[in-house]
């Protein structure tokens, strides 16, 4: 028995177990981090898609307003003649 009364093999087994636990924790944290990054990327893509749809809708409404304005101008010109 050593002076401290601790079996060195138990200590090395505990150290090995702690190292395995630490690696497992690190792997779990890596998986969580990867999942979080993936989710943020998906949210960013969804926001870009919503912005693109808004731009397309605005362009469509602008063209519709321009056609209505042209029709109103033609109707006014016909009424004044």
C-alpha positions, 0 to 999 in steps of 0.5 A: 500500500502506498503512503496515501492509502490509495490504490494507483490502479483505481486512480488510473481507472477513474481517470480513464472513466473521467476522460471517456465522460469528458469525450462523451460530453464534448461529442454531445456538445459538438452535436448540439452546436452543429444542430444549432448552426444548421437551424440558424442556417435554415432560419436564414434561408427561410427569411431570405425566401420570405424577403424574395416573395415580398419583393416579387409581390411588390413588383406584381402590385406595381405592375397592376397599379401601372396597368390600372393607371394606364386604363384610367388615363385612356378612359379619361382621354376617351371621355374628353374627346 
